[in-house]
Amino acid sequence: MPTWPLDQPESANGESAAVQTGTPCEVDERRAEQRHHVEGEVILAPAGKRPVLIHARLVDISPSGFRASHAAAGLETGLIVQFRHAWANGEAKVVWNRTAGGAWESGFLILRRA
């Protein structure tokens, strides 16, 4: 299995994605895992909703989750989504939301990898 994070993965839409491997995010001391800044797309499909795909921008990733910026105000805390991005895909739970720079940011906990 490759080391974390992968060097030059492919994005969800087939384009190359970039990761800044030498520059971890500033980490809150309470965090158990290091986060890494990334650039790329993540596609989200909320469970239990009529079929809809939300295209979001990855902000950072860690082994157990990711943060994304998007325009979907309906991604409520606790909502389960299917996700796909260049580093992983599977099922995740929205654990927090906030507004940032005119967009929404959400934190996702990965529940299951596909």
C-alpha positions in Angstrom: 0.0 0.0 0.0 1.4 3.5 -0.9 2.4 5.9 1.8 0.2 8.8 2.9 -0.5 11.0 1.0 -0.2 9.7 -2.6 2.1 11.9 -4.7 0.3 12.7 -7.9 -3.2 11.1 -7.9 -5.9 11.6 -10.5 -8.9 13.7 -9.6 -12.5 12.4 -9.6 -13.0 13.8 -13.1 -9.8 12.3 -14.6 -7.6 15.4 -14.3 -4.4 15.4 -12.3 -4.7 16.6 -8.7 -1.9 18.1 -6.6 -0.8 17.6 -3.0 1.7 19.7 -1.1 3.6 16.8 0.4 6.2 18.8 2.3 3.7 21.3 3.9 1.3 19.8 6.5 -1.5 22.0 7.6 -1.2 23.9 10.8 -2.6 21.4 13.3 -4.8 22.0 16.3 -3.0 20.3 19.2 -6.1 18.2 19.9 -5.8 16.5 16.5 -4.5 13.0 16.5 -3.8 12.9 12.8 -1.8 15.3 10.5 -3.8 17.0 7.7 -2.3 17.7 4.3 -3.3 20.6 2.0 -4.6 19.3 -1.3 -6.1 20.7 -4.5 -8.8 18.7 -6.3 -12.4 17.9 -6.7 -14.6 15.8 -4.4 -18.0 14.5 -5.6 -20.6 14.1 -2.9 -23.9 12.2 -3.1 -26.1 12.6 0.0 -27.7 9.4 1.2 -31.5 9.2 1.4 -32.0 12.2 -0.9 -33.2 12.2 -4.5 -30.2 11.6 -6.8 -28.0 14.7 -6.7 -24.3 15.2 -7.1 -22.5 18.0 -5.3 -19.2 19.1 -6.8 -16.9 20.5 -4.1 -13.2 21.5 -3.7 -11.0 19.6 -1.4 -9.2 21.8 1.2 -7.3 19.2 3.2 -7.2 15.4 3.9 -6.2 13.1 6.7 -6.2 9.3 6.9 -9.7 9.4 8.6 -11.4 12.4 6.8 -11.3 15.4 4.7 -12.4 19.1 4.5 -14.2 20.5 1.5 -15.5 23.8 0.3 -18.8 23.9 -1.6 -22.1 25.9 -2.2 -24.5 23.3 -0.8 -26.1 24.7 2.3 -28.1 21.5 2.7 -25.2 19.4 3.8 -26.3 19.2 7.4 -24.2 17.9 10.3 -24.8 14.1 10.7 -25.7 13.6 7.0 -24.2 10.5 5.4 -22.8 10.9 1.9 -21.1 8.8 -0.7 -17.9 10.5 -1.8 -15.2 10.2 -4.4 -11.9 12.1 -4.7 -8.4 11.4 -5.9 -7.2 9.8 -2.7 -10.2 7.8 -1.6 -13.9 7.0 -2.1 -16.6 5.5 0.1 -19.0 6.7 2.7 -18.5 9.6 5.0 -20.4 11.6 7.7 -20.7 15.4 7.8 -19.3 16.3 11.3 -19.2 20.1 11.1 -20.1 23.0 8.8 -19.2 26.7 8.7 -19.3 29.5 6.3 -16.0 30.8 4.9 -15.4 33.4 2.3 -18.9 33.3 0.9 -18.9 29.5 0.6 -19.6 26.6 2.9 -16.8 24.4 4.4 -17.6 21.0 5.9 -15.6 18.4 7.7 -16.2 14.7 6.8 -15.3 11.6 8.8 -14.8 8.6 6.6 -17.0 5.7 7.7 -16.2 3.2 5.0 -13.8 3.1 2.1 -14.9 1.4 -1.1 
